[in-house]
Amino acid sequence: MIRIVFILFIFLSCCGKNTTTFGPANEHSQRIPDSIADKKLLSLYFDAKNNHHVTTLNSALALADSMACAYKENDKIYMKYMLQKIQFLVLYNDTNSAIDVIEGDSCNMWETIGGPYYKKILEHRILAMSAKIKNDQQLYEANIMEALKLVEKYISDNKEEYVLFLRNDLQHQRGKYIITTQEYIYYSYLLYGKDRSNKILEEYQDLYHIPENAIEQLKLLYHMDIMDFYPW
């Protein structure tokens, strides 16, 4: 159920609330095809999980590309469809193509979402997924380690601002560093296990007076499957 909730978030989070750059007169007409496309992509996702037909992949990529092109002036919606495109490529274990999409895209939202190292972090995550499929534990751990190092570097580069986020915004599950925090906890968990990540969360809670419900939200990350792609 948790995995499904996060997949639904990726595919549908923008459907009912994102506006476009076309102005109020066209807002309603732009939301309708956006919502239809999201539902279709969600349907294709479950079809791909069940059947893995190449025709499903081709349909999903074509639709994601079409919607990204239609919303190329709206960074948030554009990014949503690029992430969905990557989701399908990862699902079909097309690692090189997924990384090519990340490296070749120039949208400012990449850095806005997760900082200047975000692309490389995602690349290492995707490489770790591929290594897991091949049962290459050494390569899997090496890529998780590289991803975690970049997350830690971003936190270190912005230590004062990150601490302010922990004190003020983490409890509301929002803010500039929410994905960074999720990455830090999740990759620590994948690499070192629950005890290590629990200790990090306990330190955060004690130092920054983070409420228990916010800590429990982060612990839900332990139940995520790395083989499902999501923005962090």
C-alpha positions as CSV (number, residue, x, y, z in Angstrom):
1,M,0.0,0.0,0.0
2,I,2.8,2.5,0.9
3,R,4.5,1.8,-2.5
4,I,1.2,2.5,-4.3
5,V,0.7,5.8,-2.4
6,F,4.1,7.0,-3.5
7,I,3.5,6.0,-7.1
8,L,0.2,7.8,-7.0
9,F,2.0,10.8,-5.7
10,I,4.4,10.8,-8.6
11,F,1.7,10.4,-11.2
12,L,-1.2,12.4,-9.8
13,S,0.2,15.0,-7.3
14,C,0.0,17.8,-9.8
15,C,-3.3,17.0,-11.4
16,G,-5.8,19.0,-9.4
17,K,-3.6,22.0,-8.2
18,N,-1.0,23.0,-10.8
19,T,-1.7,26.0,-12.9
20,T,0.0,26.7,-16.2
21,T,1.6,29.7,-17.8
22,F,-1.3,30.2,-20.2
23,G,-3.4,32.4,-17.8
24,P,-6.7,32.0,-15.9
25,A,-8.8,31.8,-19.0
26,N,-7.1,28.5,-20.1
27,E,-6.5,27.1,-16.7
28,H,-9.4,24.7,-16.7
29,S,-8.9,23.5,-20.2
30,Q,-5.2,22.8,-19.5
31,R,-5.9,20.8,-16.3
32,I,-8.3,18.4,-18.1
33,P,-5.8,16.9,-20.6
34,D,-3.2,16.9,-17.8
35,S,-5.4,14.8,-15.6
36,I,-6.4,12.4,-18.4
37,A,-2.7,11.9,-19.3
38,D,-1.8,11.2,-15.6
39,K,-4.6,8.6,-15.4
40,K,-3.4,7.0,-18.6
41,L,0.2,6.9,-17.5
42,L,-0.8,5.3,-14.2
43,S,-2.7,2.7,-16.1
44,L,0.3,2.0,-18.3
45,Y,2.5,1.8,-15.2
46,F,0.4,-1.0,-13.7
47,D,0.2,-2.7,-17.1
48,A,4.0,-2.5,-17.4
49,K,4.4,-4.0,-13.9
50,N,2.1,-6.9,-14.7
51,N,3.0,-7.7,-18.4
52,H,6.2,-5.8,-19.2
53,H,5.3,-5.5,-22.9
54,V,7.5,-3.2,-25.0
55,T,4.4,-1.6,-26.6
56,T,3.4,-0.4,-23.1
57,L,6.8,1.2,-22.7
58,N,6.6,2.9,-26.1
59,S,3.1,4.2,-25.4
60,A,4.2,5.6,-22.0
61,L,7.3,7.3,-23.4
62,A,5.4,8.8,-26.3
63,L,2.7,10.2,-23.9
64,A,5.2,11.5,-21.4
65,D,7.3,13.2,-24.1
66,S,4.1,14.7,-25.6
67,M,3.0,16.2,-22.3
68,A,6.4,17.4,-21.4
69,C,6.5,19.3,-24.7
70,A,3.1,20.7,-24.1
71,Y,4.1,22.0,-20.7
72,K,7.7,23.0,-21.6
73,E,7.0,26.6,-20.3
74,N,5.9,25.3,-16.9
75,D,8.8,23.8,-15.1
76,K,6.9,22.0,-12.4
77,I,4.5,20.1,-14.7
78,Y,7.3,19.6,-17.3
79,M,9.4,18.0,-14.5
80,K,6.5,15.7,-13.5
81,Y,6.4,14.2,-16.9
82,M,10.2,13.9,-17.3
83,L,10.2,12.0,-13.9
84,Q,7.5,9.7,-15.2
85,K,9.5,9.1,-18.4
86,I,12.5,8.1,-16.3
87,Q,10.2,5.9,-14.1
88,F,9.2,3.8,-17.2
89,L,12.8,3.5,-18.4
90,V,13.9,2.3,-15.0
91,L,11.0,-0.1,-14.8
92,Y,12.3,-1.7,-18.1
93,N,15.9,-1.6,-16.8
94,D,17.0,0.7,-19.6
95,T,19.6,2.3,-17.3
96,N,21.6,4.1,-20.0
97,S,18.5,5.8,-21.5
98,A,17.2,6.9,-18.1
99,I,20.6,8.5,-17.3
100,D,20.7,10.1,-20.7
101,V,17.4,11.8,-20.0
102,I,18.7,13.2,-16.7
103,E,22.0,14.4,-18.1
104,G,20.4,15.9,-21.3
105,D,17.7,17.8,-19.6
106,S,18.3,21.5,-18.8
107,C,15.2,22.3,-16.7
108,N,16.0,24.4,-13.6
109,M,13.7,22.3,-11.5
110,W,16.4,19.6,-11.1
111,E,18.4,21.9,-8.9
112,T,15.4,23.5,-7.3
113,I,14.2,20.0,-6.2
114,G,17.4,18.7,-4.8
115,G,20.3,21.0,-5.2
116,P,23.3,21.1,-7.6
117,Y,24.2,17.4,-7.1
118,Y,20.7,16.1,-7.5
119,K,21.2,14.7,-11.0
120,K,24.3,12.8,-10.0
121,I,22.4,11.5,-6.9
122,L,19.6,10.1,-9.1
123,E,22.1,8.6,-11.6
124,H,23.8,6.7,-8.7
125,R,20.4,5.6,-7.5
126,I,19.5,4.2,-11.0
127,L,22.8,2.5,-11.3
128,A,22.2,0.9,-7.8
129,M,18.9,-0.4,-9.1
130,S,20.5,-1.9,-12.1
131,A,23.2,-3.5,-9.9
132,K,20.5,-5.0,-7.7
133,I,18.7,-6.6,-10.7
134,K,22.1,-8.2,-11.6
135,N,22.6,-9.3,-7.9
136,D,25.9,-7.3,-7.8
137,Q,25.9,-6.3,-4.2
138,Q,29.3,-4.6,-4.3
139,L,28.3,-2.3,-7.2
140,Y,24.9,-1.7,-5.5
141,E,26.5,-0.6,-2.3
142,A,29.1,1.5,-4.1
143,N,26.5,3.5,-5.9
144,I,24.4,4.0,-2.7
145,M,27.5,5.2,-1.0
146,E,28.2,7.7,-3.8
147,A,24.7,9.0,-3.6
148,L,24.9,9.4,0.1
149,K,28.2,11.2,-0.1
150,L,26.7,13.8,-2.4
151,V,23.7,14.2,-0.2
152,E,26.0,14.8,2.8
153,K,28.1,17.2,0.8
154,Y,25.0,19.3,-0.1
155,I,24.0,19.3,3.6
156,S,27.5,20.4,4.6
157,D,27.6,23.1,1.9
158,N,24.3,24.6,3.3
159,K,24.6,23.6,7.0
160,E,23.1,26.7,8.6
161,E,20.2,26.8,6.2
162,Y,19.6,23.1,6.6
163,V,19.5,23.4,10.4
164,L,16.9,26.1,10.1
165,F,14.9,23.8,7.9
166,L,15.0,21.1,10.4
167,R,13.9,23.4,13.2
168,N,11.1,25.1,11.3
169,D,10.0,23.2,8.2
170,L,10.6,19.5,8.5
171,Q,7.6,19.1,10.9
172,H,5.4,20.4,8.1
173,Q,6.9,18.0,5.5
174,R,7.8,20.9,3.2
175,G,10.6,23.2,2.4
176,K,13.7,23.4,0.2
177,Y,15.5,20.5,1.9
178,I,12.6,18.0,2.4
179,I,13.9,15.7,-0.5
180,T,17.5,16.1,0.8
181,T,16.4,14.9,4.2
182,Q,14.5,12.0,2.8
183,E,17.5,11.0,0.7
184,Y,19.8,11.2,3.7
185,I,17.6,9.0,5.8
186,Y,16.7,6.5,3.0
187,Y,20.2,6.0,1.6
188,S,21.6,5.7,5.2
189,Y,19.0,3.0,5.8
190,L,19.8,1.2,2.6
191,L,23.6,1.2,3.3
192,Y,23.8,0.9,7.1
193,G,20.4,-0.4,8.2
194,K,17.6,0.6,10.5
195,D,19.6,1.2,13.7
196,R,21.9,3.7,12.0
197,S,19.0,5.7,10.4
198,N,17.0,5.5,13.6
199,K,19.9,7.0,15.5
200,I,20.1,9.9,13.0
201,L,16.4,10.6,13.5
202,E,16.8,10.4,17.3
203,E,19.6,13.0,17.0
204,Y,17.4,15.2,14.8
205,Q,14.5,14.9,17.2
206,D,16.6,15.8,20.3
207,L,18.5,18.7,18.7
208,Y,15.7,20.3,16.7
209,H,12.6,19.4,18.7
210,I,11.0,17.7,15.7
211,P,7.6,16.2,16.6
212,E,7.1,12.5,16.7
213,N,4.7,12.4,13.7
214,A,7.3,14.0,11.5
215,I,9.8,11.4,12.6
216,E,7.3,8.6,11.9
217,Q,6.7,10.0,8.4
218,L,10.4,9.6,7.7
219,K,10.5,6.1,9.1
220,L,8.0,5.1,6.4
221,L,10.9,5.4,4.0
222,Y,12.2,2.1,5.4
223,H,9.3,0.3,3.6
224,M,10.1,1.7,0.2
225,D,11.4,-0.5,-2.5
226,I,14.5,0.9,-4.3
227,M,13.2,-0.6,-7.5
228,D,10.4,1.9,-7.6
229,F,11.7,5.2,-8.9
230,Y,10.5,8.4,-7.2
231,P,12.0,11.9,-7.0
232,W,14.4,11.1,-4.2
